[in-house]
Amino acid sequence: MDNRKTALFDFHVAAGARMVPFAGWDMPVQYPAGIKAEHIATRTTCGLFDVSHMVQISFDASGDGSSAETMLAKLTPTDLGLIGEGRVRYSMFLNDNGGVLDDLMIARLDGRLQLVANAGRADHDIAHLTAHLGDDVSMTVHDELSLIALQGPKAATVLQDLGITLDVDMADFAFMDIGHATLMGAKVTLTRSGYTGEDGFEISIPNEAVVDITTALAAHDDVQLAGPG
């Protein structure tokens, strides 16, 4: 069975990435500059990662959306009521005995609960959620969206150099925030989780816009393409 490819596959190949199979996807493990250079860039300026293999999910529910919250409250240890509008929480899927099935991020934006979960457990997580959906909750797996991560101490400056616009000032967009933004004419969703241990942003982008945006980011003097290696 062939591995899946992100919308950036041809971009990675053209950039000289070493492509490897990972969780059912062909992914760039490293680029010609090497893993050490990618690590140093992420710690001192910015590393740019394609994480489109991770699954993006959102829920719609009738009424006030409490049914989606009730469902997720049974599957995770998170108090969903504490996730305010425009905020993100780290969480886990648990089995009936409290054992961990997977970790994930849960966000609330426009009153809707949204998840990002790992590629290696995507099929299991989708099946797990589907099995617990109530009749008044619909789930969307967003295959039409890509996800890139700009990680490093200069990430905010790089995005501002590219003319990103948000509903708030960048200085007020805090750690574990989520919001709408416009980048190079595309409507995107921005989070600031900095999972590498540095400041950083995750940008959910329509597939048709991701190559142009990634190309522009990669051309910035303070950005180094980086892989999971």
N, C-alpha and C positions, 0 to 999 in steps of 0.2 A: 504494500500500500504506500502510495506516495505521501511524503510529508506535505503539510500545508505551508503556504508561503504568505508572508505579510505583504502589504501593499508597497513596502520598501525593499523587497527582495532584489530587484534589478539595481536599485540605488546602492545596496550593499556590495553587490558583485562588482559594479563599476568602481566602487571605492577601494577594491582590493581586499575585501573582508574574507576571512576564512570561514566558510559556512559549514555548520555541523548540525546533525539532527538533535533536536531537544524537545521533549514532550510532544512529539508529533508534528513539529515545525522545523523548517530549515532556518536556522538563526545564525547571526554573525558572532562567533565567539571572540574574535579579535580582528584588529585592522593592522596594516603594515607597520605602523609606528610601534606596535607591541603593547603587551599588557602593562608593563611598567609605566610607559608614557601615558597610557590611558588612566592608570591609577593616579599618577602625579597630577594630571590635568584636572581630574575630578576633585582632588584635594586642594588645588591652588587656583584654578580658573573654572573650567566647566568640562564635564564629560556629557556626551549626548548618546542616549541609549534608545534602541527600538524595543519596546516592551509590548508590542501589539499582539503577541501571543497570549497575553493575559486576557481573561474573559471579562467583558463589561456588561453588566446586567442592570436593568431598572424595573420598577414595579409601578403599576397603576392599580388603584383600588377605588371602588365606589365609596361615596360618602366622604368621610374625613381621612381615609387612608389607614384607619386604625387596624384593619384586617391584615394588611401587610406587616404592620408592626407586631401584631399578635403572632403571626407565623414566624417571623424572625426571632422573636423573643423565646420561642420554643426550641429554636435550632442553635442559638448562640447564647453566651453568658452576658451579653451586653444589654444594658438598660436603654432601649431605643428612645425613650422619652428624654434622655439626657443629650441626645444628638440634636442640637439646634439647627435651624435653617442656616445653610452655608457652612456646615461643619462636617468633619470626617472623624471616624473612630476606627482604631485597629480592633479586630475581633477574631473569632474562631468559630467554625462549625464544630459542634460536639455531637457524639453519638449518645445513645440512650443511657450509657453508663458514665457520661461526662468525659469520655476520651476525645482527644482532638482528631478531627477528620481533615481539617485544612485551616489555614489562616486566610484572612481577607480584610478588605477595607469596606466600611459602611459609611455612606454619606447621605445627607439630606439636602436636596436642591430643588427649588420650586415646589416644595412640599412632598416630593417623591423620594423614596429611598432608593439608593443606587449602590451597587456592589462592584468591586474589582477583586477577582479571585485568580488563583494560580493556574497556569496552563496545564501543568502536570495532573491536576485534579479537576479540570474544567468539566469533562463529561460527567464525572461522579457528582460534582457540585450542582450542575444543572439538573441532573436526574433527582438528586436529593431535594432540591427546591421544588421541582415539578410535583413530586410525590406529596408535598405538604401544602400546595396551593389551595386556597379556598375558592369557591365558585365566583366570588366577587373580586378576586385578585388576578391580574394578568401580568405575566413576566415577559420582558423583551430582552433577548440576547443580541447585543449590538455588533453584529458582524460588519456593519457599514462604517464602523469607527475604527481608527487606528489609535495607538497610544505611544507617545514618546516621552522620555524623561530627560530633562536638562538638570544636571546635578552638579553643584559646586558653589563656591562662595561668590562667584560673579554671575550667577544665573539670573538674578533680578535685573542686573544692568544689561545683560545680553538681550533679554526680552524687551526691555525698554528701548534699546538701540534699534530693535526691529519694529518699534512702533506699536507694541501691544497696548490695547485699551481695555480697562476693566471698569466695573461699576464703582470701585473704590480706588483710592491711591494705592500704589504698590506697597508703600510703607505700612498701610493699614491692612494689607492682605497677609494674615498671620499664619504661623505654623498650624497645619491641619485645617486650613480653610479650603473651601471649594466655591467656585463662582464662574459666571459666564465672562468670556473675553472675546475680543476680536483681534486676530493676528493675520497680517497680510491679506486682509479682506475676508478671511474665513471665520465663521462663528465656531469657537472652541470652548471646551470646559477645562478650567485650570484648577489644579490642586497644588498644595504646598506641603507635601509630607516629608521630603528630604530623606528618603529611606536609606541613603548611602551614609548617613551620619553627617553630611554637609547640608547646607541650605539647598533646596532644589524644588523643581516644579514638574508635575506630570501633566501632559497636555493631550486631551482627547480631541481628535481631529477627524473630520470626514475623510474617508479614504481618498477621495478625489483631490484633496488639498494637501495631503501629508507629504508628498514628494517635494513640492515647491517649498513648503515651510521647513522641512528637514534640510534641504539643500541650502537655503538661506542661513539657517542656524549653523550648519557645518562650515560655512564660508567665513563665519565670524572669527576674528583673530584669537578670541579667548575660548574657543570651543574645539574640543577634540572628540572625534567619533570614538565610541567605546562599546565594548561587548561585555557579556556576562563573565568572561574569563577573568 
